Amino acid sequence: MEKRPAISVIMSVYNQKDGKRLEEAVQSILRQSFTDFEFIIYNDGSEKELAEGLREFERTDKRVRVISSPENHGLAYSLNTCIDVAEGKYLARMDDDDISADSRLQVQFDFMESHPEVAYVGCNAKLMDGSGVWGCRKMPERPDRKSFLKCSPFIHPTVMIR
C-alpha cells in the first residue's frame, strides 16, 4: 500500500493563455524543498493544446495528477473535485498564474505540525510583473471577524488547510 502524501496541492486551470506563466506556477510547486506532496491539477475544460501541456507535467513527475473535464464548470466546482480525490493530511492551494517560494510548503507544513490548534495558515505575497517585484500585499497575522467584512483576509494561493 502506498504511503499517504503529507500535502495535497490543488490547482484549477482554465485556458491559461500565458504558457510561460503556467509553467512557472507548476514548476514553483514541483521544485519545493518539501517533496512529500501530490499535485492535483484540474483541467476545467481548457483548449486541447493546454490540456496536452498539463498531461506532460503528469508524464514527467509522478506527484502530478491531472483531472480533466471536457467543459468548464468554474473554480469552486474544480477545487471541490480536487478536494474529493485529495489524499494529503493538509490541502495547499495554488493558482495557475502565481509562483510559490521554494520553501513555502516546508514552512507551512512545519507550522501546522507544531500548531495543532490552527486550522489554516496563509501568508503575505510579493506582487510582481514582467519587470520583477513591485510591491507586497500584507494580510492580517491573526484575522478576526472584522477581517472578513470587506474581503477574504487570505490570499488563496498561499493557504494551507488542515
N, C-alpha and C positions, 0 to 999 in steps of 0.2 A: 504494500500500500504506500502511495506517495505521501510525503510529508506536506501538511497544510502550509501555504506561504504565510509569512507574518503579515504582509500587507497586500491588499488588492488595490492597485491604482486603476481608476476608471476614467475614461475619456470618451466623449462623443465627437464624431466628425461628420459634418455635412458640407460637402463641396468646398472645402478649404481651398481657395484659389491660389494661395501663395505656397507652392510646394516646398520652397526653402524654409519657410516659417514652420510648416508642419514637420518637416524633417528635424529641425532644431528642437521643436517641442518633444517629439518622440525620443530623440537621442538624449535630451536632458534627463529623461527618466531612465533610459537604458544604461547611462553611464553613472548612475548613482553609486556612491561609496557603499551604501547598504544594498545588498543584492538579493535578499530573501523576499522577493515580491513576484506577483503576477501582474501583468499589464493588460487590462481588458479594454479593447478599443471597439466602440460601437460605430459601425458604418451606417449612418442614418439615411440611406437612400442616395448616396453620392453617385456622381457620374462614374462610368466604367473605368476610366483611367485612374482616378483617385482610388477607387475600390481595389484595383490591381496593385497600386502602390502600397496600400495598407496590408495586403496579403504578403507583400515582400518583407515587411517588418516581421510578420508572423513566421515566415520561412527562415529568416536569418537569426532569430532569437527565440528560444523555446519559452521564454517568460511571456511572450506576447500572444494573446488570443483575440482574434477579430471575430466579432459577431456582425453579420450583415443583414440589412433589411432592404428589399427592393424599393420601398417607398419611404418617404420622410415622415417621421412620427413626432419629431420635436425633442428638445433637450430633456425634459422631465421623463418622458417615456424611455428614451435612450438610457439615461442614467439608472432608472429603476430596473431596466433589463440587465444592465451590468451588475447591479447590486444583487439581483436574483441569482446570478451564477458565481458571484464572488466567493472565494473560499478563505480569504485572509482574516486574520484576527482584527485588523484595522482596515478601514477604507481611506484611501487618499484620492483627492480629486485632481484632475489635470484638464487643461483646455488645449485645444489644437493650435493655439497661437501664442502660447506662453512658454517660458523657459524656467525650469526649476534649477536652483543652485545644486551643485553636485552632492552636497551633504544634507539636503532637505529631508529625505526620508530617514536618515540616521538620526538627525537631531530630533525630529518629531517622534520617531519610534522610542528613543531613549527617554524623552519627556513623558510620553504616555505610559511607558513601563514603570517609571519612577513616581508617577502621579495617578494611581488607580481611581482617585476620586474625580478626575477630569474626564468628561465625555468627548470633547473635541478640542482641537487646537488649530490655530492658523497663525499667520504672520503678516508682517508688512510686505510691501512689494516695491521693487525698483521699477520705475517707469522708463521705457526705452523705445527708441525708434531706430531707423537705419543708421543714424549718426551716433548712437550709443545711449547711455543713461542720461536722462534729463530731469529726473525728479524721483520722489519717493511717496508712496501712498501709505500713510500711517493709520493703523487701526487701533481701537482701544485695547489695552492689555487685558483688561477683565471687563468684557461687555456686561452692561446691566440692562434692565428693562427699557430704559430710555434710549439705549444704543440702537434699538430695533425700530424706533419710530420713523426715521427718515429713510433708512435703507438697511440692508444687512451689514452688520459690523464685521463681516468676514469676506475676504477675497477668495472666491470659490476655489481657484486652482492652488490655493495654499493650505487648504483644510485637510486635516486627518481626523477621522471619527472612530470612536471605539465601537 
